[in-house]
Amino acid sequence: MHNASQPTPATDNLTEVPAPALQASLCRLMTCYSLHPCQMKARTIVRILSALLQHPDLRHWPPQHQIYLQLLETWSQVAAVQINVQAPAAANLH
């Protein structure tokens, strides 16, 4: 059961969330994105990856840090492209 006082991936201070919970959220969100891409999911993936890079439990683990850094670069680009793709579609609705 979730403790209401414990931060979750939707809160501001993600580095207080246990690293395994962030990793699980990241995997789930990437899967959801693959099924239904959207800007909000891509931006949330970027936030979680940034938190994992700063997380005290993972900060001194170079292999994991390098993987998350590469993923952050990729997902930052995905989020930027998603913004550009969605903007023209929204303009066509008016």
Backbone torsions as a table, in degrees:
resi	resn	phi	psi	omega
1	MET	NA	142.0	-177.8
2	HIS	-79.1	133.1	176.4
3	ASN	-85.3	122.5	-175.6
4	ALA	-61.8	-25.8	-179.0
5	SER	-83.9	-13.4	-179.6
6	GLN	-83.6	132.4	178.1
7	PRO	-61.8	150.5	175.9
8	THR	-121.4	171.2	178.5
9	PRO	-57.7	-13.3	178.2
10	ALA	-88.6	-6.0	-177.9
11	THR	-88.7	173.4	-177.3
12	ASP	-77.1	-38.0	-175.3
13	ASN	-98.8	79.8	-175.8
14	LEU	-70.5	-21.0	-179.4
15	THR	-70.4	-11.3	175.8
16	GLU	-87.0	-12.7	177.7
17	VAL	-77.3	137.3	177.6
18	PRO	-55.1	137.5	-177.3
19	ALA	-54.2	-42.9	178.9
20	PRO	-61.1	-33.7	178.2
21	ALA	-68.3	-40.0	176.8
22	LEU	-64.2	-42.9	-179.8
23	GLN	-63.4	-41.1	177.9
24	ALA	-65.1	-43.1	178.1
25	SER	-62.2	-40.3	179.5
26	LEU	-61.9	-47.5	179.6
27	CYS	-61.8	-44.3	-179.9
28	ARG	-63.2	-44.1	-178.3
29	LEU	-67.1	-37.6	176.7
30	MET	-63.9	-39.1	176.7
31	THR	-64.2	-46.1	178.4
32	CYS	-60.2	-41.4	179.3
33	TYR	-62.4	-40.3	-179.0
34	SER	-63.4	-29.1	178.9
35	LEU	-85.0	-37.0	-177.2
36	HIS	-143.8	82.8	-178.1
37	PRO	-62.5	138.7	172.8
38	CYS	-158.9	156.5	-176.4
39	GLN	-60.9	-42.4	-177.7
40	MET	-60.7	-42.9	178.4
41	LYS	-64.4	-44.2	179.8
42	ALA	-62.0	-43.0	179.0
43	ARG	-66.6	-36.0	178.0
44	THR	-68.3	-38.3	175.4
45	ILE	-59.9	-43.3	178.0
46	VAL	-61.4	-42.3	178.6
47	ARG	-63.0	-43.0	-179.6
48	ILE	-67.6	-42.3	177.5
49	LEU	-61.8	-41.2	177.2
50	SER	-61.5	-41.6	179.1
51	ALA	-65.6	-40.0	178.7
52	LEU	-64.6	-36.2	177.9
53	LEU	-65.7	-28.6	-179.0
54	GLN	-99.3	-4.4	-173.5
55	HIS	-65.4	131.8	-178.1
56	PRO	-60.8	-29.6	179.8
57	ASP	-74.6	-19.4	-175.6
58	LEU	-116.9	-6.4	-173.5
59	ARG	-57.9	-35.1	-175.0
60	HIS	-105.6	30.3	177.7
61	TRP	-118.3	85.3	-171.5
62	PRO	-51.9	-44.8	-178.5
63	PRO	-61.1	-44.3	179.8
64	GLN	-65.9	-41.6	179.8
65	HIS	-59.2	-43.9	-179.7
66	GLN	-64.2	-40.7	178.1
67	ILE	-62.5	-47.1	-179.4
68	TYR	-66.1	-34.1	177.6
69	LEU	-64.5	-44.3	177.5
70	GLN	-63.8	-42.5	177.7
71	LEU	-63.7	-39.5	178.9
72	LEU	-61.4	-43.1	178.5
73	GLU	-61.0	-44.9	-179.4
74	THR	-65.2	-49.0	-176.7
75	TRP	-70.8	-26.6	174.0
76	SER	-64.4	-39.5	176.5
77	GLN	-67.7	-41.4	178.2
78	VAL	-60.6	-44.7	180.0
79	ALA	-63.3	-39.1	179.4
80	ALA	-67.4	-41.9	178.3
81	VAL	-66.0	-41.3	-179.5
82	GLN	-60.0	-38.2	177.6
83	ILE	-62.0	-45.8	-178.7
84	ASN	-67.1	-33.1	-179.7
85	VAL	-73.7	-41.1	-175.9
86	GLN	-75.6	-30.2	-177.1
87	ALA	-60.5	-51.4	178.7
88	PRO	-62.7	-36.2	179.5
89	ALA	-63.6	-40.2	178.3
90	ALA	-66.1	-36.8	-180.0
91	ALA	-65.5	-31.5	-179.7
92	ASN	-73.1	-14.5	-179.8
93	LEU	-77.2	-17.3	-175.8
94	HIS	-92.9	NA	NA
